[in-house]
């Protein structure tokens, strides 16, 4: 019984210690992100390259995916609206679901699979190979030159790609309404514009920023926690991705609570 209680106590203390370290990491990261002195030409150059690799190179595939998923979602929504007599609310339904939910959620899932694991692995390898220690030895702050550009890239890329997904998905919805209801493009545009509110725009921006921060900060932090053996890198990556998807679900659930 005593051993059992000791194990529980040790696990609780380890969990508290881990949570404290993660909050301290996040606090230091945010503090340096809002400090203008953290930015210089080298940091900006890294940020631009990160945005290019994350967003620009992904554009052809992302646009195709947005058309396919957006068309499927809009087609389903139009079909349900017709069946349940909700045609008068079709604009609000499309805007609320596409802008507030599908655009940021699908975008963060795609970027998590493409970039989250890559960042986690990159930082873990640098930790195990002692590159992070080398940076510290030469008085180079890893937060400034490694972490901040990647986190800002996650937030910017999430916001830009989620907005692009919403625009493409809503645009593709016109073809379904044109086929189903013979709706003209002018009427469709007016319907969508009337349905969009500042709350929808704010929700898209806020969720994209929160998703983007989690998308980068969590894998980076888990990478810094890798043990000093190469065979522990896959474990660090797995733990980072699990925690990332948990964070994504928590943010999504909290957004549903707001809507309720």
One Martini backbone bead per residue (centre of mass of N, CA, C, O) as a GRO file, in nm:
protein
  260
    1UNK     BB    1   0.059   0.063  -0.021
    2UNK     BB    2   0.301   0.253   0.003
    3UNK     BB    3   0.409   0.211  -0.283
    4UNK     BB    4   0.157   0.311  -0.428
    5UNK     BB    5   0.162   0.601  -0.309
    6UNK     BB    6   0.444   0.672  -0.413
    7UNK     BB    7   0.382   0.648  -0.714
    8UNK     BB    8   0.162   0.861  -0.720
    9UNK     BB    9   0.336   1.092  -0.607
   10UNK     BB   10   0.554   1.090  -0.832
   11UNK     BB   11   0.363   1.139  -1.069
   12UNK     BB   12   0.253   1.408  -0.966
   13UNK     BB   13   0.525   1.557  -0.948
   14UNK     BB   14   0.604   1.518  -1.246
   15UNK     BB   15   0.358   1.664  -1.363
   16UNK     BB   16   0.405   1.935  -1.225
   17UNK     BB   17   0.691   1.982  -1.335
   18UNK     BB   18   0.616   1.970  -1.635
   19UNK     BB   19   0.408   2.201  -1.631
   20UNK     BB   20   0.599   2.420  -1.527
   21UNK     BB   21   0.803   2.406  -1.763
   22UNK     BB   22   0.601   2.468  -1.993
   23UNK     BB   23   0.510   2.746  -1.886
   24UNK     BB   24   0.794   2.872  -1.883
   25UNK     BB   25   0.847   2.840  -2.183
   26UNK     BB   26   0.600   3.002  -2.282
   27UNK     BB   27   0.664   3.266  -2.135
   28UNK     BB   28   0.940   3.316  -2.270
   29UNK     BB   29   0.842   3.310  -2.560
   30UNK     BB   30   0.633   3.543  -2.546
   31UNK     BB   31   0.820   3.761  -2.435
   32UNK     BB   32   1.015   3.752  -2.689
   33UNK     BB   33   0.800   3.803  -2.911
   34UNK     BB   34   0.720   4.105  -2.787
   35UNK     BB   35   1.020   4.175  -2.838
   36UNK     BB   36   1.185   4.379  -3.056
   37UNK     BB   37   1.485   4.268  -2.995
   38UNK     BB   38   1.434   3.976  -3.134
   39UNK     BB   39   1.463   4.141  -3.406
   40UNK     BB   40   1.632   4.055  -3.707
   41UNK     BB   41   1.748   3.974  -4.010
   42UNK     BB   42   1.790   3.673  -3.937
   43UNK     BB   43   1.505   3.614  -3.827
   44UNK     BB   44   1.346   3.707  -4.076
   45UNK     BB   45   1.473   3.506  -4.272
   46UNK     BB   46   1.374   3.252  -4.128
   47UNK     BB   47   1.073   3.319  -4.144
   48UNK     BB   48   1.044   3.327  -4.452
   49UNK     BB   49   1.137   3.037  -4.502
   50UNK     BB   50   0.918   2.900  -4.331
   51UNK     BB   51   0.676   3.007  -4.494
   52UNK     BB   52   0.758   2.880  -4.760
   53UNK     BB   53   0.765   2.578  -4.666
   54UNK     BB   54   0.470   2.575  -4.539
   55UNK     BB   55   0.290   2.741  -4.762
   56UNK     BB   56   0.388   2.771  -5.059
   57UNK     BB   57   0.454   2.466  -5.121
   58UNK     BB   58   0.143   2.381  -5.040
   59UNK     BB   59  -0.067   2.520  -5.228
   60UNK     BB   60  -0.157   2.321  -5.450
   61UNK     BB   61  -0.265   2.105  -5.254
   62UNK     BB   62  -0.447   2.293  -5.080
   63UNK     BB   63  -0.638   2.389  -5.301
   64UNK     BB   64  -0.743   2.112  -5.381
   65UNK     BB   65  -0.843   2.033  -5.098
   66UNK     BB   66  -1.040   2.271  -5.064
   67UNK     BB   67  -1.224   2.197  -5.300
   68UNK     BB   68  -1.304   1.913  -5.214
   69UNK     BB   69  -1.398   1.964  -4.920
   70UNK     BB   70  -1.573   2.213  -4.969
   71UNK     BB   71  -1.770   2.079  -5.167
   72UNK     BB   72  -1.868   1.854  -4.979
   73UNK     BB   73  -1.973   2.035  -4.750
   74UNK     BB   74  -2.163   2.219  -4.912
   75UNK     BB   75  -2.334   1.993  -5.034
   76UNK     BB   76  -2.439   1.887  -4.762
   77UNK     BB   77  -2.567   2.151  -4.659
   78UNK     BB   78  -2.765   2.192  -4.892
   79UNK     BB   79  -2.913   1.926  -4.863
   80UNK     BB   80  -3.010   1.971  -4.569
   81UNK     BB   81  -3.156   2.241  -4.614
   82UNK     BB   82  -3.366   2.128  -4.811
   83UNK     BB   83  -3.484   1.893  -4.630
   84UNK     BB   84  -3.532   2.115  -4.366
   85UNK     BB   85  -3.607   2.411  -4.455
   86UNK     BB   86  -3.312   2.613  -4.464
   87UNK     BB   87  -3.268   2.823  -4.696
   88UNK     BB   88  -3.271   3.104  -4.543
   89UNK     BB   89  -2.995   2.987  -4.371
   90UNK     BB   90  -2.753   2.911  -4.563
   91UNK     BB   91  -2.548   3.137  -4.515
   92UNK     BB   92  -2.500   3.091  -4.209
   93UNK     BB   93  -2.419   2.796  -4.225
   94UNK     BB   94  -2.172   2.824  -4.404
   95UNK     BB   95  -2.013   3.032  -4.240
   96UNK     BB   96  -2.002   2.893  -3.961
   97UNK     BB   97  -1.875   2.619  -4.049
   98UNK     BB   98  -1.640   2.710  -4.231
   99UNK     BB   99  -1.504   2.946  -4.068
  100UNK     BB  100  -1.522   2.833  -3.761
  101UNK     BB  101  -1.437   2.518  -3.829
  102UNK     BB  102  -1.313   2.386  -4.091
  103UNK     BB  103  -1.078   2.569  -4.166
  104UNK     BB  104  -0.898   2.549  -3.904
  105UNK     BB  105  -0.908   2.239  -3.855
  106UNK     BB  106  -0.798   2.127  -4.126
  107UNK     BB  107  -0.540   2.296  -4.133
  108UNK     BB  108  -0.409   2.192  -3.866
  109UNK     BB  109  -0.396   1.897  -3.946
  110UNK     BB  110  -0.212   1.929  -4.191
  111UNK     BB  111   0.024   2.082  -4.044
  112UNK     BB  112   0.079   1.870  -3.830
  113UNK     BB  113   0.164   1.644  -4.029
  114UNK     BB  114   0.385   1.820  -4.182
  115UNK     BB  115   0.530   2.010  -3.934
  116UNK     BB  116   0.524   1.906  -3.644
  117UNK     BB  117   0.712   1.657  -3.668
  118UNK     BB  118   0.953   1.807  -3.793
  119UNK     BB  119   1.012   1.997  -3.555
  120UNK     BB  120   1.045   1.788  -3.340
  121UNK     BB  121   1.282   1.639  -3.473
  122UNK     BB  122   1.478   1.875  -3.509
  123UNK     BB  123   1.509   1.951  -3.204
  124UNK     BB  124   1.586   1.671  -3.098
  125UNK     BB  125   1.847   1.643  -3.262
  126UNK     BB  126   1.980   1.900  -3.148
  127UNK     BB  127   1.984   1.799  -2.859
  128UNK     BB  128   2.142   1.527  -2.893
  129UNK     BB  129   2.385   1.676  -3.067
  130UNK     BB  130   2.437   1.961  -2.909
  131UNK     BB  131   2.346   2.227  -3.061
  132UNK     BB  132   2.215   2.388  -2.833
  133UNK     BB  133   2.474   2.411  -2.665
  134UNK     BB  134   2.637   2.559  -2.880
  135UNK     BB  135   2.467   2.813  -2.889
  136UNK     BB  136   2.509   2.886  -2.590
  137UNK     BB  137   2.820   2.905  -2.604
  138UNK     BB  138   2.782   3.147  -2.837
  139UNK     BB  139   2.540   3.333  -2.735
  140UNK     BB  140   2.282   3.186  -2.864
  141UNK     BB  141   1.948   3.222  -2.879
  142UNK     BB  142   1.709   2.982  -2.940
  143UNK     BB  143   1.454   3.153  -2.927
  144UNK     BB  144   1.533   3.359  -3.151
  145UNK     BB  145   1.656   3.149  -3.390
  146UNK     BB  146   1.432   2.904  -3.358
  147UNK     BB  147   1.146   2.945  -3.219
  148UNK     BB  148   1.010   3.210  -3.313
  149UNK     BB  149   0.997   3.163  -3.624
  150UNK     BB  150   0.822   2.899  -3.597
  151UNK     BB  151   0.580   3.017  -3.445
  152UNK     BB  152   0.511   3.246  -3.637
  153UNK     BB  153   0.470   3.063  -3.878
  154UNK     BB  154   0.231   2.906  -3.765
  155UNK     BB  155   0.039   3.151  -3.731
  156UNK     BB  156   0.051   3.268  -4.019
  157UNK     BB  157  -0.015   3.012  -4.182
  158UNK     BB  158  -0.284   2.952  -4.051
  159UNK     BB  159  -0.427   3.216  -4.126
  160UNK     BB  160  -0.389   3.207  -4.436
  161UNK     BB  161  -0.497   2.915  -4.495
  162UNK     BB  162  -0.774   2.939  -4.358
  163UNK     BB  163  -0.871   3.174  -4.531
  164UNK     BB  164  -0.840   3.028  -4.803
  165UNK     BB  165  -1.030   2.794  -4.743
  166UNK     BB  166  -1.285   2.963  -4.700
  167UNK     BB  167  -1.297   3.095  -4.979
  168UNK     BB  168  -1.300   2.836  -5.152
  169UNK     BB  169  -1.543   2.695  -5.021
  170UNK     BB  170  -1.751   2.921  -5.067
  171UNK     BB  171  -1.715   2.938  -5.375
  172UNK     BB  172  -1.794   2.634  -5.432
  173UNK     BB  173  -2.097   2.664  -5.332
  174UNK     BB  174  -2.228   2.791  -5.584
  175UNK     BB  175  -2.265   2.538  -5.764
  176UNK     BB  176  -2.482   2.402  -5.584
  177UNK     BB  177  -2.687   2.636  -5.582
  178UNK     BB  178  -2.716   2.655  -5.888
  179UNK     BB  179  -2.822   2.357  -5.923
  180UNK     BB  180  -3.051   2.354  -5.694
  181UNK     BB  181  -3.165   2.690  -5.708
  182UNK     BB  182  -3.074   2.890  -5.930
  183UNK     BB  183  -2.847   3.074  -5.822
  184UNK     BB  184  -2.705   3.362  -5.839
  185UNK     BB  185  -2.407   3.513  -5.786
  186UNK     BB  186  -2.511   3.776  -5.660
  187UNK     BB  187  -2.694   3.644  -5.445
  188UNK     BB  188  -2.473   3.477  -5.309
  189UNK     BB  189  -2.289   3.708  -5.223
  190UNK     BB  190  -2.500   3.858  -5.055
  191UNK     BB  191  -2.559   3.625  -4.858
  192UNK     BB  192  -2.271   3.600  -4.742
  193UNK     BB  193  -2.226   3.893  -4.650
  194UNK     BB  194  -2.473   3.898  -4.452
  195UNK     BB  195  -2.362   3.648  -4.274
  196UNK     BB  196  -2.117   3.802  -4.210
  197UNK     BB  197  -1.931   3.861  -3.916
  198UNK     BB  198  -1.718   3.968  -3.675
  199UNK     BB  199  -1.727   3.702  -3.519
  200UNK     BB  200  -1.629   3.518  -3.748
  201UNK     BB  201  -1.359   3.658  -3.796
  202UNK     BB  202  -1.252   3.639  -3.506
  203UNK     BB  203  -1.266   3.332  -3.481
  204UNK     BB  204  -1.071   3.264  -3.710
  205UNK     BB  205  -0.827   3.420  -3.598
  206UNK     BB  206  -0.806   3.297  -3.312
  207UNK     BB  207  -0.789   2.996  -3.387
  208UNK     BB  208  -0.543   3.022  -3.571
  209UNK     BB  209  -0.346   3.127  -3.356
  210UNK     BB  210  -0.376   2.897  -3.151
  211UNK     BB  211  -0.306   2.669  -3.342
  212UNK     BB  212  -0.028   2.783  -3.433
  213UNK     BB  213   0.104   2.776  -3.157
  214UNK     BB  214   0.064   2.475  -3.094
  215UNK     BB  215   0.196   2.363  -3.358
  216UNK     BB  216   0.490   2.470  -3.252
  217UNK     BB  217   0.544   2.476  -2.940
  218UNK     BB  218   0.504   2.178  -2.864
  219UNK     BB  219   0.720   2.037  -3.045
  220UNK     BB  220   0.955   2.205  -2.943
  221UNK     BB  221   0.941   2.132  -2.644
  222UNK     BB  222   0.961   1.822  -2.680
  223UNK     BB  223   1.240   1.835  -2.815
  224UNK     BB  224   1.388   1.957  -2.556
  225UNK     BB  225   1.305   1.676  -2.385
  226UNK     BB  226   1.501   1.502  -2.494
  227UNK     BB  227   1.706   1.258  -2.466
  228UNK     BB  228   2.062   1.167  -2.483
  229UNK     BB  229   1.928   0.977  -2.727
  230UNK     BB  230   1.846   0.864  -3.036
  231UNK     BB  231   1.619   0.647  -2.942
  232UNK     BB  232   1.428   0.896  -2.818
  233UNK     BB  233   1.308   1.059  -3.055
  234UNK     BB  234   1.041   0.905  -3.125
  235UNK     BB  235   0.918   0.956  -2.845
  236UNK     BB  236   0.913   1.266  -2.857
  237UNK     BB  237   0.736   1.283  -3.110
  238UNK     BB  238   0.492   1.128  -3.006
  239UNK     BB  239   0.435   1.308  -2.760
  240UNK     BB  240   0.400   1.570  -2.920
  241UNK     BB  241   0.158   1.480  -3.101
  242UNK     BB  242  -0.037   1.409  -2.877
  243UNK     BB  243  -0.040   1.692  -2.742
  244UNK     BB  244  -0.130   1.845  -2.991
  245UNK     BB  245  -0.408   1.701  -3.033
  246UNK     BB  246  -0.516   1.775  -2.758
  247UNK     BB  247  -0.505   2.082  -2.799
  248UNK     BB  248  -0.692   2.091  -3.043
  249UNK     BB  249  -0.940   1.976  -2.898
  250UNK     BB  250  -0.962   2.188  -2.676
  251UNK     BB  251  -1.003   2.434  -2.860
  252UNK     BB  252  -1.256   2.321  -3.001
  253UNK     BB  253  -1.431   2.286  -2.747
  254UNK     BB  254  -1.421   2.583  -2.654
  255UNK     BB  255  -1.568   2.689  -2.907
  256UNK     BB  256  -1.835   2.540  -2.846
  257UNK     BB  257  -1.892   2.677  -2.576
  258UNK     BB  258  -1.921   2.959  -2.694
  259UNK     BB  259  -2.165   2.888  -2.883
  260UNK     BB  260  -2.350   2.793  -2.632
   0.00000   0.00000   0.00000
